[in-house]
Amino acid sequence: MRKLACIVLTALVVALAGCVTINVYFPEAAAQKAADQFIGTVLDSSGQKAPPAPDKNAAPAHDNPPAAQHPSAMLLDLLVPAAQAADVPNLRVQTPAVQAIHERMRTRFQNALQALLDSGAVGFTRDGLVAVRDAAKVPLSERAQANAAVADENRDRAALYREIASANNHPEWEAQIRATFAETWIEHARPGWYYQGVSGAWQRK
């Protein structure tokens, strides 16, 4: 009788696992934290590099091992929490491509973009890029260089959003990652810098 009960319980567990719908939602909080760290170190004039992200996949240590469980109960614990955990995925950000983009953007900010932002010639757009707002604030002899810096910056920003989405095997997240970074660039804007509001109009921070 006990053997029959175990068989029935195991069958129910397998059926339950098959009915669990695994929904992978965009990890907004993790994306916000990643954007905060990335942008903060790009705009840091001290030249600080982005620190390596902690290994979020590392299993937490347990001082007290769990008590022995019935095999069927252990199977249930393995299946259901695993499906629930998929609802809140980690966000992988530290890749060689992202690091290379970070270094280029940090160097470009120090060498060209910071002065353009300080003068008001360039501002942050509402879609996570930069744009020339007032070309008259750039001497004529330097405008070609300024336009090249803006184009290079936008190329790297687009690559950054795409790379983070691809690194997490969710290319469909690119638009959400871009939106999160767009808000964070504006949050990190210094007093006097320009940015686009929701309507697209330029505002000064």
PEZI-V835189 format. One record per pair of residues at least 24 apart in sequence whose C-alpha atoms are under 10 Angstrom apart, sorted by sequence separation. I is the first residue (numbers start at 1). J is the second residue. If there is no record, write none. Layout:
i: [I I]
j: [J J]
//
This chain:
i: [122 129 130 157 121 122 129 128 129 123 129 130 122 129 128 129 116 128 115 56 57 112 113 116 128 56 112 116 55 56 57 56 113 55 112 113 111 112 53 53 54 109 113 52 53 108 52 108 51 52 50 105 108 109 108 52 105 104 105 127 50 104 105 128 129 49 128 105 127 128 50 101 104 105 126 127 128 129 130 49 50 126 127 128 129 49 101 102 127 128 38 101 102 126 127 128 130 38 47 50 100 101 126 127 128 129 34 49 125 126 128 14 17 22 30 33 34 35 48 98 101 102 124 125 127 128 13 17 20 24 29 30 31 34 47 101 124 126 12 13 16 20 22 23 24 27 28 30 31 34 38 42 47 100 125 126 10 11 14 17 18 22 23 24 25 26 27 28 29 30 31 38 41 42 45 98 99 124 125 133 10 13 14 17 18 21 22 23 24 25 26 27 29 30 31 41 42 43 44 45 97 98 101 124 133 9 10 13 16 17 20 21 22 23 24 25 26 27 28 30 39 42 43 47 97 98 123 133 6 8 9 12 13 16 20 22 23 24 25 26 27 38 41 42 43 45 46 98 131 6 7 10 14 17 21 22 23 24 26 41 42 44 45 98 124 130 131 6 10 13 17 21 23 39 42 43 44 97 98 123 130 9 13 39 42 43 93 97 38 42 95 45 95 98 124 125 126 127 133 43 93 94 97 123 124 125 126 43 93 122 123 124 125 126 127 92 93 95 117 118 120 121 122 123 124 125 126 91 92 94 117 118 119 120 121 122 123 124 125 126 127 91 92 93 118 119 120 126 92 93 117 118 119 120 125 126 91 92 117 118 125 126 91 92 116 117 125 90 117 124 89 114 123 124 123 123 120 31 35 39 43 34 35 38 26 36 40 31 32 35 36 39 40 43 24 26 27 31 34 35 38 39 43 26 31 33 34 35 36 37 38 43 25 28 32 35 36 39 40 27 28 31 32 35 36 39 40 26 27 31 34 35 39 26 29 32 33 36 28 32 36]
j: [146 153 154 181 146 147 154 154 155 150 156 157 150 157 157 158 146 158 146 89 90 145 146 149 161 90 146 150 90 91 92 92 149 92 149 150 149 150 92 93 94 149 153 93 94 149 94 150 94 95 94 149 152 153 153 99 152 152 153 175 99 153 154 177 178 99 178 156 178 179 102 153 156 157 178 179 180 181 182 102 103 179 180 181 182 103 155 156 181 182 93 156 157 181 182 183 185 94 103 106 156 157 182 183 184 185 91 106 182 183 185 72 75 80 88 91 92 93 106 156 159 160 182 183 185 186 72 76 79 83 88 89 90 93 106 160 183 185 72 73 76 80 82 83 84 87 88 90 91 94 98 102 107 160 185 186 71 72 75 78 79 83 84 85 86 87 88 89 90 91 92 99 102 103 106 159 160 185 186 194 72 75 76 79 80 83 84 85 86 87 88 89 91 92 93 103 104 105 106 107 159 160 163 186 195 72 73 76 79 80 83 84 85 86 87 88 89 90 91 93 102 105 106 110 160 161 186 196 70 72 73 76 77 80 84 86 87 88 89 90 91 102 105 106 107 109 110 162 195 71 72 75 79 82 86 87 88 89 91 106 107 109 110 163 189 195 196 72 76 79 83 87 89 105 108 109 110 163 164 189 196 76 80 106 109 110 160 164 106 110 163 114 164 167 193 194 195 196 202 113 163 164 167 193 194 195 196 114 164 193 194 195 196 197 198 164 165 167 189 190 192 193 194 195 196 197 198 164 165 167 190 191 192 193 194 195 196 197 198 199 200 165 166 167 192 193 194 200 167 168 192 193 194 195 200 201 167 168 193 194 201 202 168 169 193 194 202 168 195 202 168 193 202 203 203 204 204 164 177 181 185 177 178 181 170 180 184 176 177 180 181 184 185 188 170 172 173 177 180 181 184 185 189 173 178 180 181 182 183 184 185 190 173 176 180 183 184 187 188 176 177 180 181 184 185 188 189 176 177 181 184 185 189 177 180 183 184 187 180 184 188]
//
